[in-house]
Amino acid sequence: MQTIPTIDISPLRATNHPDRAEVVQQILAACTEIGFLSITGTGIPTEQVDSVRACVRAIFGIPEPRKWEQAITRDNYRGYIPFGFFTPNDGSGTADKYEGYKLHHETAPDDPVINDCALYGPNLWPVEHPEARDIMLGYWAQLDLVAHDLLGALAEGLDLPPAELQAPFDKPLTNMTLLHYPPQGDDDDGYGIHPHKDTDALTIIAPDPVGGLEVQTRDGGWITPDCPPGGFVVNIGDMLELWSGGRLVSTPHRVVNKSGKERYSFPYFAVPRHDTVVTPLLPPQPGFVRPSVHCGHWSAEVWRTNWPDEGATENTPELGTLLS
């Protein structure tokens, strides 16, 4: 598959819809062949996405000193990520050309799960925009429903009970990164975000109209997802690739913003509950050999190794995110 298909997923919301089985097979084909698809029929109004985009723009418009006061720390992976702060996890290359704002699954400070995994907790919401919390969490709840439908469809396509892929997302480590990419010059050979594979289970993003997202094909070329207005781009992450024994494909992608315009995006990363151990649910495909992964530990390691002075150890799992 050298193109990214667009699929209307509205039949997934009706168990007895006559087109449901066909849609399930379309989703499975996209996720096994290229690992990306564009979806319509989510039920999420375009106006809601527009509201989120405006909110993201406003958050990055906060004065620089105030953004730094709300910055992430080693103890709290929530809040502002300064421009050029992170380099690729393997320590190679130059810093990616974006600034970000990190949000995690909103968890009350007195929730007992916080005692089990330090990655849980309340988000750091910008005081300059008190409406941001309701806007972002309302959108988040809609994406939770879309992810639930897609996970159920993938389980069905793989001949697994839907609960096998849906149940682990009760109190998940799902997160979002709000992103701002300034325009890159024509002679700038760097990246907004370097080529990488996602380490989550499933990613959902409303593409920015200015473009910039590029997906690697099996022959090593790069293509741009064709996503209609109001649609979303979805891709498989390493955890679903591992769960499926290598049948679903986690595909390299990157961002290069040569549009001459400011680019804003807000990807949603579906990550299972902290105590979930991801291991193949089906016999692995020939040549697919990966260790099982504990979600809480792996998520903490992804965060830790983002810091320039931290590196991977023998206890850092590798889900195939390094490019060959």
Legacy VTK file of the C-alpha trace (Angstrom):
# vtk DataFile Version 3.0
C-alpha trace
ASCII
DATASET POLYDATA
POINTS 324 float
0.000 0.000 0.000
1.567 3.272 -1.179
-1.362 5.495 -0.244
-3.239 6.135 2.993
-6.918 5.206 2.653
-9.837 7.272 3.934
-12.460 5.194 5.763
-15.898 6.204 7.044
-16.042 4.571 10.481
-19.634 5.540 11.313
-20.829 1.909 10.853
-18.718 0.932 13.888
-21.168 2.719 16.165
-23.961 0.328 15.191
-23.342 -3.345 15.942
-25.789 -4.529 13.283
-24.880 -2.014 10.575
-24.771 -3.829 7.203
-21.393 -2.246 6.346
-19.726 -2.926 9.677
-17.834 -6.069 8.617
-16.553 -4.373 5.465
-15.338 -1.344 7.446
-13.575 -3.608 9.942
-11.711 -5.275 7.075
-10.805 -1.901 5.545
-9.355 -0.740 8.850
-7.460 -3.994 9.317
-6.013 -3.787 5.794
-4.758 -0.226 6.347
-3.258 -1.094 9.723
-1.491 -4.211 8.457
-0.197 -2.719 5.220
0.855 0.858 5.987
-0.170 1.474 9.613
-1.968 4.749 8.809
-5.492 5.676 7.786
-7.673 8.756 7.550
-11.096 8.464 9.132
-14.399 10.271 8.759
-17.755 9.636 10.412
-16.426 10.099 13.961
-19.322 12.245 15.125
-16.909 14.964 16.306
-18.118 18.341 14.979
-15.684 20.406 12.944
-16.548 23.353 15.182
-15.226 21.451 18.199
-11.894 20.817 16.482
-11.728 24.490 15.479
-12.295 25.445 19.109
-9.466 23.184 20.230
-7.114 24.612 17.603
-7.919 28.149 18.729
-7.292 27.105 22.340
-3.908 25.611 21.397
-2.925 28.800 19.585
-3.877 30.831 22.663
-1.821 28.605 24.981
1.296 29.128 22.860
0.540 32.844 22.736
1.114 33.139 26.497
4.100 35.430 27.250
7.375 33.498 27.254
8.261 34.064 30.948
4.864 32.722 32.020
5.231 29.663 29.804
8.530 28.858 31.492
6.861 29.114 34.894
4.505 26.343 33.711
7.242 24.147 32.257
7.646 20.407 32.672
10.038 19.109 35.307
11.680 15.759 35.888
9.067 15.095 38.552
6.034 16.227 36.565
5.694 15.518 32.862
2.920 18.079 32.443
2.995 21.624 31.162
5.136 23.642 28.793
7.920 22.059 26.711
10.279 24.840 25.544
11.332 25.152 21.915
14.314 22.939 21.109
14.191 21.318 24.544
14.148 17.666 23.493
16.440 15.815 21.123
15.667 12.346 19.702
15.541 9.681 22.418
18.666 7.974 21.148
20.685 11.163 21.619
21.446 11.601 17.911
20.745 14.576 15.709
19.710 18.112 16.508
16.774 19.212 18.631
13.342 19.027 17.061
11.868 22.375 16.025
8.719 22.650 18.092
7.392 23.868 21.396
4.824 21.804 23.238
2.414 21.586 26.139
1.955 18.154 27.714
-1.354 16.835 29.067
-2.015 13.438 30.648
-5.138 11.517 31.603
-6.749 13.870 34.110
-6.593 12.219 37.544
-7.777 13.654 40.859
-4.932 14.268 43.336
-6.548 11.942 45.890
-7.044 9.036 43.464
-5.290 5.932 44.899
-3.835 5.093 41.471
-1.332 7.922 41.995
0.292 5.804 44.703
0.801 3.015 42.176
2.250 5.080 39.324
3.724 8.578 39.523
2.665 9.364 35.949
-0.919 9.885 37.117
-2.162 13.173 38.537
-3.939 16.433 37.707
-2.775 18.411 34.694
-1.162 21.820 34.842
-3.709 24.074 33.134
-2.662 27.568 32.009
-4.233 30.129 34.329
-4.262 32.667 31.480
-6.889 30.574 29.698
-9.281 29.074 32.276
-11.505 27.752 29.481
-8.725 25.449 28.259
-9.516 22.651 30.713
-13.123 22.187 29.596
-12.276 22.580 25.899
-9.468 20.034 25.953
-11.159 17.472 28.214
-14.380 17.658 26.197
-12.452 16.919 23.020
-10.446 14.225 24.811
-13.649 12.440 25.830
-14.765 12.355 22.183
-11.438 10.852 21.102
-11.719 8.227 23.854
-14.911 7.026 22.155
-13.272 6.951 18.723
-10.287 5.016 20.094
-12.665 2.557 21.787
-14.426 1.921 18.461
-11.161 1.516 16.553
-9.686 -0.850 19.141
-12.839 -2.947 19.026
-12.713 -3.064 15.233
-9.056 -4.122 15.236
-9.770 -6.849 17.785
-12.661 -8.067 15.645
-10.473 -8.057 12.546
-7.813 -10.079 14.370
-10.440 -12.570 15.647
-9.950 -11.431 19.250
-12.660 -10.566 21.779
-13.052 -6.748 21.732
-12.346 -6.607 25.487
-8.805 -7.850 24.850
-7.906 -4.469 23.347
-10.511 -2.233 25.006
-10.397 -3.232 28.686
-6.754 -2.143 29.255
-7.807 1.466 28.661
-9.651 1.836 31.959
-7.698 4.581 33.804
-5.153 4.659 31.009
-1.877 6.498 30.580
-3.348 8.131 27.485
-1.848 11.573 26.868
-1.878 14.505 24.467
0.884 16.823 23.318
-0.132 20.262 22.109
2.424 21.325 19.485
3.516 24.514 17.773
5.906 24.284 14.811
7.314 27.609 13.531
7.965 27.630 9.772
11.287 26.178 8.643
13.386 27.836 5.972
13.836 26.203 2.575
17.490 25.524 3.393
16.687 24.024 6.806
17.262 20.277 6.604
16.120 19.638 10.169
12.746 18.391 11.358
9.748 19.699 13.219
9.786 16.195 14.682
12.410 13.697 13.519
11.438 10.395 11.841
10.108 8.071 14.542
7.549 5.417 15.383
4.975 6.092 18.100
5.431 4.110 21.305
1.736 4.140 22.224
-1.054 1.839 21.050
-2.979 4.202 18.792
-2.556 7.857 17.759
-5.377 10.127 16.565
-4.742 13.602 15.186
-6.763 16.329 13.502
-4.282 17.403 10.794
-3.318 21.045 10.545
-4.419 22.595 7.237
-0.865 23.847 6.582
0.369 20.240 6.261
3.795 18.938 7.211
3.072 15.390 8.382
4.865 12.789 6.267
4.620 8.988 6.414
7.252 6.500 5.287
6.145 3.846 2.811
7.514 0.303 2.720
9.916 1.259 -0.089
11.414 4.083 1.969
9.611 6.972 0.281
7.622 9.658 2.088
3.976 10.557 1.434
1.495 13.017 2.904
-1.794 11.649 4.303
-4.790 12.732 2.259
-7.333 13.618 4.927
-10.630 15.329 4.033
-11.876 18.354 6.010
-13.332 17.224 9.314
-11.406 13.957 9.208
-8.662 12.585 11.415
-5.406 10.765 10.770
-4.896 7.563 12.774
-1.764 5.472 13.114
-0.731 2.281 14.845
1.846 2.550 17.629
4.405 0.035 18.843
2.160 -1.370 21.581
-0.539 -2.490 19.135
2.149 -3.871 16.866
3.398 -5.932 19.817
-0.105 -6.975 20.910
-0.824 -8.205 17.380
2.384 -10.196 17.143
3.609 -7.965 14.320
0.478 -8.053 12.176
-0.378 -4.394 12.742
2.347 -2.041 11.545
3.882 0.830 13.500
5.170 3.096 10.740
7.854 5.827 10.793
6.613 9.362 10.291
7.961 12.898 10.668
6.988 16.564 10.527
8.651 19.091 8.227
7.011 22.529 8.200
8.078 24.249 4.985
4.672 25.914 4.572
5.876 29.367 5.598
3.084 29.372 8.208
2.773 28.541 11.887
1.660 24.927 12.347
-0.385 23.729 15.333
-1.373 20.168 16.179
-2.662 18.219 19.151
-2.159 14.462 18.807
-3.914 12.051 21.159
-1.847 9.034 22.210
-3.836 6.057 23.512
-1.747 4.226 26.139
-3.075 1.389 28.343
-3.409 1.401 32.127
-0.102 1.518 34.040
-0.194 -2.123 35.185
-0.914 -3.540 31.725
1.730 -5.889 30.357
1.690 -5.790 26.566
2.593 -9.156 25.086
1.495 -10.814 21.828
-2.132 -11.942 21.933
-1.584 -14.004 18.779
1.316 -16.182 17.659
4.035 -13.753 16.502
4.642 -13.375 12.800
7.827 -15.006 11.449
10.821 -12.908 12.501
8.846 -10.767 14.945
10.685 -11.008 18.259
10.028 -8.382 20.917
10.016 -8.550 24.707
6.794 -7.965 26.641
6.395 -4.412 27.930
5.054 -3.121 31.238
3.153 0.067 30.328
3.947 2.025 33.476
7.644 1.256 33.306
7.884 1.851 29.571
6.012 5.182 29.758
8.315 6.341 32.555
11.365 5.323 30.522
10.159 7.201 27.433
9.831 10.299 29.600
13.149 9.830 31.399
15.181 9.291 28.239
13.819 12.485 26.672
16.152 14.436 28.965
19.484 15.130 27.232
21.594 13.764 30.097
19.661 10.497 30.396
20.178 7.364 28.330
18.674 3.927 27.830
19.794 1.099 30.110
19.359 -2.665 30.109
16.014 -2.044 31.819
14.737 0.198 29.026
12.474 -1.818 26.706
12.756 -1.206 22.979
9.586 -1.572 20.953
11.077 -0.964 17.537
11.134 2.834 17.613
14.676 3.015 16.248
14.821 3.115 12.491
16.916 0.553 10.659
LINES 1 325
324 0 1 2 3 4 5 6 7 8 9 10 11 12 13 14 15 16 17 18 19 20 21 22 23 24 25 26 27 28 29 30 31 32 33 34 35 36 37 38 39 40 41 42 43 44 45 46 47 48 49 50 51 52 53 54 55 56 57 58 59 60 61 62 63 64 65 66 67 68 69 70 71 72 73 74 75 76 77 78 79 80 81 82 83 84 85 86 87 88 89 90 91 92 93 94 95 96 97 98 99 100 101 102 103 104 105 106 107 108 109 110 111 112 113 114 115 116 117 118 119 120 121 122 123 124 125 126 127 128 129 130 131 132 133 134 135 136 137 138 139 140 141 142 143 144 145 146 147 148 149 150 151 152 153 154 155 156 157 158 159 160 161 162 163 164 165 166 167 168 169 170 171 172 173 174 175 176 177 178 179 180 181 182 183 184 185 186 187 188 189 190 191 192 193 194 195 196 197 198 199 200 201 202 203 204 205 206 207 208 209 210 211 212 213 214 215 216 217 218 219 220 221 222 223 224 225 226 227 228 229 230 231 232 233 234 235 236 237 238 239 240 241 242 243 244 245 246 247 248 249 250 251 252 253 254 255 256 257 258 259 260 261 262 263 264 265 266 267 268 269 270 271 272 273 274 275 276 277 278 279 280 281 282 283 284 285 286 287 288 289 290 291 292 293 294 295 296 297 298 299 300 301 302 303 304 305 306 307 308 309 310 311 312 313 314 315 316 317 318 319 320 321 322 323
